[in-house]
């Protein structure tokens, strides 16, 4: 049941969630770096003890007694470690990280009445805190917990009339064959249904010591008594009991958004601002920008204004200065350092490296580079895919690395830097690189290219972003099912960005995501096509110029011209959008834009100039057009559509 305090004081609840979130992030950060934090281990343990103490106190204040009791046992655990009664080894570190994950799920997703997993953790720590001759914590099995997304998936399965079960296989404490037995048992279950999740995971069964093997099991029809009996009596070594029960889940809805991490140990005046308030303020700035643009247009007609010209000019200058200052301050509210995005990946690399049996070092650079929080949140999934692939597929195993003269520890580098109005985020590994011939052969096999097609390297690399494309020889439970890189491309496209891939065999692969710093206000090159005004994001533009028609040449079915000794492909935007040319001279305006590794020239009717635009929502008809990325009011009061140059080039130039 939800405690009364949480219902009565929403602001107190939000404060508790934010503060506990920050404490747990610091907790996980220390755990992940435990091996490298040995200069003063007592100081580190003391900090962990204080974190547990703070969370315990806050939980008690909120009436969350189950959480308070579980964290109290963690506090006792750190006290035992501090007194050198127990050793904090890698197994205990992993258990504490899993515990932190469950607490985050508990507080961030409104699962105030979901206490089973926390009670299991309390038992885990309570039973495990015992002094042994070798100072190792007594091995107790961590609980099997589902994420909110997994619970929704199970609930959706049940809503169609199907069934979910929880199965527990308990082994003798001195058992030695439990890993093999659990693996055989798990592989026998599909004759009755689908194995949804296990604890320990399949990949850990042979290595991990445990006494209870847990399974979430889905069936099309309820199991008959005979089927349940067959499962319970399945022959296995050293088994005490097999238990099976039906599980029922209902989808939970998150009650509060995930709040960005506040950098620890920095004493400064800070304020947490709800995103909706910032959005309203940003919209007000957009209206001011509109007024500014209108006034500037009036000033351009100064010959018609005879009275008070100087005074009007000063007012407009002051307005322009004020709006620009306000815009800067407002946009700064939305910006967060990318370390708030990067920090979550240490845990992901730690877990995947362990499951892949690889040693991996994650290196960061540019963590202070700032990015719009909304953009950062939308980058979580694509970066997760890239990092998982880098560790699982990019990095070789230790034996192969040593045979190639590499270090046994693989390196994944995650970095960021600002480039104009864009942020560039790179994911680099020092692994085996991408095999172009293998990618090309797979592209032919999948019908993506013709067998006789001659493609440059960058176009071959683009094939890996096609849906279902995978060259993995072996499918793992981490990646390799052809799901992922197409999601990365789609996510980057939705952020109005671009992705570039570079790879060298046996040296590694680098993915560079070039994303606008913010999606709210952009600098735009304004153009005309057939009398209609359009905008092209300035971040996409290399330069603008006018070329003579005689300098345009035709190669097969493409138009090109030479720019400083480089051939540049041309694309006529008037034809793309079905406008008749309005040009009466021999010179044609051209916007040069960058796409991937190449420049392209976009032919237009007129170059108007640059303008700062507040991007607005567009209606569904336009939203379904991939060539249009947004809309904005311009100084005349009209609406200009913002073009997605990457989609235009992808569709019409390739």
Buried (B, 14 or more C-beta within 10 A) or exposed (E): EBBEBBEEEEEEBBBBBBBBBBBBBBBBBBBBEBEEBEEEBEEBBEBBBEBBBBBBEBBBEBBBEBBBBBBBBBBBBBBBBBEEBBEBEEBBBBBBBBBBBBBBBBBBBBBBEBBEBBEBBBBBBBEBBEBEEEBBBEBBBBBBBBEBEBBBBBBEBBEEEBBBBBBBBBBEEEBEEBBEBBBBBBEBBEEBBBBBBBBBEBBBBEEBBBBBBBBBBBBEEEBEEEBBEBBBEBEBEBBEEBEBEEBEBEEBEEBBEBBBBBBEEEEEEEEEEEBEEBEEBBBEBBEBBBEBBBBBEEBEEEEEEEEEEEEBBEEBEEBBEEBBEBBEEBBEBBBBBBBBBBBBBBBBBBBBBBBBEBBBEBEBEBBEBBBBBBBBBBBBBBBBBBBBBBBBBBBBEBEEBEEEEBEEBBBBBBBBEEEEBBBBBBBBBBBBBBEBEEBBEBBBEBEBBEEEEEBEEEBBBBBBBBEEBBBEEEEBEBBBEBEBBBBBBBBBBEBBBBBBBBBEEEBBBBBBBBBBBBBBBBBBBBBBBBEEBBBBBBBBBEEBEEBEEEEBEEEEEEBBBEBEEEEBBBBBBBEBBEBEBEBEEEEBBBBBBBBBEBBBBBBBBBBBEBBBBBBEEBEEEBEEEEBBBBBBBBBEEEEBBBBBBBBBBBEBBE
